Amino acid sequence: MKYYYVYILKCKDNSYYTGITNDIDRRFIEHETGENSNCYTFKRRPLTPVFCEYFIDVNYAIEFEKQVKGWSRKKKEAIIDQNWDKLKELSICNNESSHKNHWIKKGFDSAQDDK
């Protein structure tokens, strides 16, 4: 059975690199040896593998990799720490334009009697 791996590397500059491969050992060696000088990690070595999840279906792996690449640093660190429950908390939108805050600003923050 073939496996596909989504992985996160912590770079020397403390940034994170997220990738996908079907051979995790080979891919890490490629990153570490600087096989591709155009790769994000090339000038950020040494690297530390901090997360790896495997998938049987390549489509799920690709989907997960894209999702993780779009995540904030805090969300990536939650899965690195195996704190999957924290993802829900970190996914809550708290910015000024959030639908939660829209009604409060308009004065609809509580029910009022029809007097």
N, C-alpha and C positions, 0 to 999 in steps of 0.2 A: 504494500500500500504506500502511496506517495503522500508526503506531508508538505504543507506550505506554512512558512513561518513568518509572522509579523513580529518585528523586533524593534527595540529602542536602544540606541547607543548614547551614552553620556560622553560628550566631547570634552577636550582639555579646557575649552572656554566656558564650560558648564551649560552649553546648549545641548539640545537633544536632536538626534537624527532618527527618523522612523523609516523602516524599509521592509521589504518583503523578499523572500527567497525560498527556494526548494531545497537548499543545502546550507544550513545555518553556519556550520563550521567553515566551509569554503568561503562563504560571504564575509564572515568576520575577518578571516585572513586577508581577503582582498582589501577590506577597509584598512586594516592595520598596516599592511605593507604599502599602501598608497598606490595600488594598481592603476587607479584612474585618477589622474591629476585634476580632472574637472569635477570630481565628486565633492560634495559638501564637506565630507569628513577629512579630505586630504590635508588641509592646513590646520586641522583641529585635533590631530593625533597627539598623545595616545588616547585611545577610546576605551570605554568600559561598557560591556553589555549589561543592561539593567532590567531588561524586560524581554520576554519571548513567549509567544502563544502560538500553538500550532493549529492548523485546520486541515481537514481532509479535502474540502472543496475549495479550489483555487478562487472561485468567485466570492466566497465568503471572506477569504483572506484579503483579497483586493479591496472589497468593501470596507473591511475593518481597518486596513492600512489607511485608506483615504479618510475615514472617519477620524482616526487618531491624529493624522497629520493636521487636521483642522482644529484640533483641541487646543485649549490653553495649556500653559505649562503646569498649572495646578491639577488639571484633569490627568495629564500624562503622569504626574507624580503620584496621583491617587492609584493608578493601576500599577505603577512601578512598586508601590508599597503594598500591593494586593488589597487595597481598600476600595473594592468595587462599589460598596454602598455609598461612598462619598461622591461618586459620579452624579447621582441624582441631585444631591445638594448643590454641587457645582454647576449643574445644568439649569438652575433656576435663574431666570432673567431678572436682574434687579436694577437695570438702568432706567433713566428718566422716561424713556419712551415706552417702557413696559406697559402692557395692558393692565397690569395690577395697579400701577400708579396713575394711569390715565383718569379713572373715575374719581379718585381721591382729589386730584387737582381741580376737577370740575365741580367739586362740592357734593359728590354723591357717595361720601364715605360711610353713611349710615342711613338706615331707613328712618323716614320722618312721618309723623301723623299727617293726615289730610285735613288740617284744621283751617 
